[in-house]
Amino acid sequence: MRVTAKVDYAVRAAVELARAVPEDGSRPRPLKGQQVATAQGIPPKFLENILADLKRSAIVGSMRGAEGGYWLTRTPDQVSIADIIRAVEGPLADVRGVRPEALDYGDDLIVLQRTWIAVRANLRGVLEHVTLADLVAGALDPAIDALASDADSWSTR
């Protein structure tokens, strides 16, 4: 999987918004786009498009005006990295823009289709379980952290 700049920036922007969520569960104070851009080193124009995508997916809310800005519409523990990726780029795994289950390779290559489905399942196994709350807290689920701790995970081959 190739993580694009758009995905990286979207996750970082969402983390910044998650940091503004009050612990008492009250509505977060809106953050200006420029605040988010500055805090995370994201080009402001690029961030505008990302925030619009996150708003269309109902992950982020916004309000115009002097008291306006952006906020998460759900608590950080209810927003996964997979949610953010889907909001800004679409499905987690596809083949030439087609969902793996919709591919037709014929009987002699059904195993290839099953391979692509397994790849998607593994991506989902991590990305659907890591939330903004995890990133704000700086801690991953032990099973996911174990994957990242495996020396082979750091190999560039």
C-alpha positions as a Markdown table, in Angstrom:
| # | Residue | x | y | z |
|---|---|---|---|---|
| 1 | Met | 0.0 | 0.0 | 0.0 |
| 2 | Arg | 1.2 | 3.4 | -0.9 |
| 3 | Val | 0.2 | 6.1 | 1.6 |
| 4 | Thr | -0.2 | 9.4 | -0.3 |
| 5 | Ala | 0.5 | 12.9 | 1.0 |
| 6 | Lys | -3.2 | 13.5 | 1.0 |
| 7 | Val | -3.8 | 10.5 | 3.3 |
| 8 | Asp | -0.9 | 11.5 | 5.6 |
| 9 | Tyr | -2.1 | 15.1 | 5.8 |
| 10 | Ala | -5.7 | 14.0 | 6.4 |
| 11 | Val | -4.8 | 11.8 | 9.3 |
| 12 | Arg | -2.5 | 14.5 | 10.8 |
| 13 | Ala | -5.2 | 17.1 | 10.4 |
| 14 | Ala | -7.8 | 14.8 | 12.1 |
| 15 | Val | -5.3 | 14.2 | 15.0 |
| 16 | Glu | -5.0 | 17.9 | 15.4 |
| 17 | Leu | -8.8 | 18.2 | 15.6 |
| 18 | Ala | -9.0 | 15.3 | 18.0 |
| 19 | Arg | -6.6 | 17.0 | 20.3 |
| 20 | Ala | -9.2 | 19.9 | 20.6 |
| 21 | Val | -11.9 | 17.5 | 21.8 |
| 22 | Pro | -12.7 | 18.2 | 25.5 |
| 23 | Glu | -12.4 | 15.3 | 27.9 |
| 24 | Asp | -15.9 | 16.0 | 29.3 |
| 25 | Gly | -17.5 | 15.0 | 26.0 |
| 26 | Ser | -18.8 | 18.5 | 25.2 |
| 27 | Arg | -18.6 | 19.9 | 21.7 |
| 28 | Pro | -15.1 | 20.6 | 20.6 |
| 29 | Arg | -14.1 | 24.2 | 20.0 |
| 30 | Pro | -13.7 | 24.9 | 16.3 |
| 31 | Leu | -10.1 | 25.2 | 15.0 |
| 32 | Lys | -9.3 | 27.5 | 12.1 |
| 33 | Gly | -7.9 | 25.7 | 9.1 |
| 34 | Gln | -4.8 | 27.9 | 9.4 |
| 35 | Gln | -4.2 | 26.7 | 12.9 |
| 36 | Val | -4.4 | 23.1 | 11.8 |
| 37 | Ala | -2.1 | 23.8 | 8.8 |
| 38 | Thr | 0.5 | 25.6 | 10.9 |
| 39 | Ala | 0.4 | 23.0 | 13.7 |
| 40 | Gln | 0.9 | 20.1 | 11.3 |
| 41 | Gly | 3.0 | 21.7 | 8.5 |
| 42 | Ile | 0.3 | 21.1 | 5.9 |
| 43 | Pro | 0.0 | 23.5 | 2.9 |
| 44 | Pro | -3.2 | 25.5 | 3.6 |
| 45 | Lys | -4.7 | 25.2 | 0.1 |
| 46 | Phe | -4.2 | 21.4 | 0.2 |
| 47 | Leu | -5.7 | 21.2 | 3.7 |
| 48 | Glu | -8.9 | 23.1 | 2.5 |
| 49 | Asn | -9.6 | 20.2 | 0.0 |
| 50 | Ile | -8.9 | 17.6 | 2.6 |
| 51 | Leu | -11.2 | 19.2 | 5.2 |
| 52 | Ala | -13.9 | 19.4 | 2.5 |
| 53 | Asp | -13.5 | 15.7 | 1.9 |
| 54 | Leu | -13.7 | 15.0 | 5.6 |
| 55 | Lys | -16.8 | 17.2 | 5.9 |
| 56 | Arg | -18.5 | 15.4 | 3.0 |
| 57 | Ser | -17.9 | 12.1 | 4.9 |
| 58 | Ala | -19.4 | 13.6 | 8.1 |
| 59 | Ile | -16.1 | 13.1 | 10.0 |
| 60 | Val | -15.6 | 16.9 | 10.4 |
| 61 | Gly | -18.1 | 19.7 | 10.9 |
| 62 | Ser | -17.5 | 23.3 | 10.1 |
| 63 | Met | -18.9 | 26.7 | 10.7 |
| 64 | Arg | -18.0 | 30.0 | 9.0 |
| 65 | Gly | -17.3 | 33.3 | 10.8 |
| 66 | Ala | -15.1 | 34.7 | 13.5 |
| 67 | Glu | -16.0 | 31.9 | 15.9 |
| 68 | Gly | -16.0 | 29.3 | 13.2 |
| 69 | Gly | -13.7 | 26.6 | 12.2 |
| 70 | Tyr | -13.5 | 22.8 | 12.0 |
| 71 | Trp | -14.2 | 20.1 | 14.6 |
| 72 | Leu | -14.7 | 16.4 | 14.7 |
| 73 | Thr | -18.3 | 15.3 | 14.6 |
| 74 | Arg | -17.6 | 12.1 | 16.5 |
| 75 | Thr | -15.4 | 11.3 | 19.4 |
| 76 | Pro | -11.8 | 10.4 | 18.6 |
| 77 | Asp | -12.3 | 6.8 | 19.6 |
| 78 | Gln | -15.1 | 6.5 | 16.9 |
| 79 | Val | -12.9 | 7.6 | 14.0 |
| 80 | Ser | -10.5 | 5.1 | 12.5 |
| 81 | Ile | -7.7 | 5.6 | 10.1 |
| 82 | Ala | -9.7 | 3.6 | 7.6 |
| 83 | Asp | -12.6 | 6.1 | 7.9 |
| 84 | Ile | -10.2 | 8.9 | 7.0 |
| 85 | Ile | -8.6 | 7.1 | 4.1 |
| 86 | Arg | -12.0 | 6.2 | 2.7 |
| 87 | Ala | -13.1 | 9.8 | 3.0 |
| 88 | Val | -10.2 | 11.3 | 1.1 |
| 89 | Glu | -9.3 | 8.5 | -1.3 |
| 90 | Gly | -12.0 | 5.9 | -1.5 |
| 91 | Pro | -11.7 | 2.2 | -0.9 |
| 92 | Leu | -8.7 | 0.9 | 1.1 |
| 93 | Ala | -7.8 | -1.7 | -1.6 |
| 94 | Asp | -8.8 | -1.9 | -5.2 |
| 95 | Val | -7.3 | -3.3 | -8.4 |
| 96 | Arg | -7.3 | -0.8 | -11.2 |
| 97 | Gly | -10.1 | 1.0 | -9.5 |
| 98 | Val | -12.3 | -2.1 | -9.1 |
| 99 | Arg | -13.1 | -3.7 | -5.8 |
| 100 | Pro | -11.4 | -7.2 | -5.5 |
| 101 | Glu | -14.7 | -9.1 | -5.2 |
| 102 | Ala | -15.9 | -7.6 | -8.5 |
| 103 | Leu | -12.9 | -8.8 | -10.5 |
| 104 | Asp | -13.3 | -11.7 | -12.9 |
| 105 | Tyr | -10.1 | -13.5 | -13.7 |
| 106 | Gly | -11.7 | -16.8 | -14.6 |
| 107 | Asp | -11.4 | -20.1 | -12.8 |
| 108 | Asp | -7.7 | -20.4 | -13.5 |
| 109 | Leu | -6.8 | -17.3 | -11.5 |
| 110 | Ile | -9.5 | -17.2 | -8.8 |
| 111 | Val | -6.6 | -17.5 | -6.4 |
| 112 | Leu | -5.3 | -14.1 | -7.5 |
| 113 | Gln | -8.7 | -12.5 | -6.7 |
| 114 | Arg | -8.6 | -14.2 | -3.2 |
| 115 | Thr | -5.0 | -12.8 | -2.8 |
| 116 | Trp | -6.3 | -9.2 | -3.3 |
| 117 | Ile | -9.2 | -9.8 | -0.9 |
| 118 | Ala | -6.7 | -11.1 | 1.7 |
| 119 | Val | -4.6 | -8.0 | 1.2 |
| 120 | Arg | -7.6 | -5.8 | 1.8 |
| 121 | Ala | -8.6 | -7.8 | 4.9 |
| 122 | Asn | -5.1 | -7.3 | 6.4 |
| 123 | Leu | -5.2 | -3.6 | 5.7 |
| 124 | Arg | -8.6 | -3.4 | 7.4 |
| 125 | Gly | -7.3 | -5.5 | 10.3 |
| 126 | Val | -5.0 | -2.6 | 11.1 |
| 127 | Leu | -6.6 | 0.5 | 9.7 |
| 128 | Glu | -10.1 | -0.1 | 11.1 |
| 129 | His | -8.7 | -0.7 | 14.6 |
| 130 | Val | -6.4 | 2.3 | 15.0 |
| 131 | Thr | -8.4 | 5.3 | 16.0 |
| 132 | Leu | -7.7 | 9.0 | 16.4 |
| 133 | Ala | -7.9 | 8.4 | 20.2 |
| 134 | Asp | -5.0 | 5.9 | 19.9 |
| 135 | Leu | -2.9 | 8.4 | 18.0 |
| 136 | Val | -3.6 | 11.2 | 20.4 |
| 137 | Ala | -2.7 | 8.9 | 23.3 |
| 138 | Gly | 0.4 | 7.7 | 21.6 |
| 139 | Ala | -0.4 | 4.0 | 22.1 |
| 140 | Leu | -1.6 | 1.2 | 19.8 |
| 141 | Asp | -3.5 | -1.9 | 20.6 |
| 142 | Pro | -0.9 | -4.5 | 21.7 |
| 143 | Ala | -1.6 | -6.8 | 18.7 |
| 144 | Ile | -1.0 | -4.0 | 16.2 |
| 145 | Asp | 2.0 | -2.7 | 18.1 |
| 146 | Ala | 3.4 | -6.2 | 18.0 |
| 147 | Leu | 3.2 | -6.1 | 14.2 |
| 148 | Ala | 5.1 | -2.8 | 14.1 |
| 149 | Ser | 7.7 | -4.2 | 16.6 |
| 150 | Asp | 8.5 | -7.2 | 14.4 |
| 151 | Ala | 12.0 | -6.6 | 12.8 |
| 152 | Asp | 10.7 | -7.9 | 9.5 |
| 153 | Ser | 8.1 | -5.1 | 9.5 |
| 154 | Trp | 11.0 | -2.6 | 9.2 |
| 155 | Ser | 12.6 | -4.3 | 6.3 |
| 156 | Thr | 12.6 | -2.5 | 3.0 |
| 157 | Arg | 12.6 | -5.6 | 0.9 |
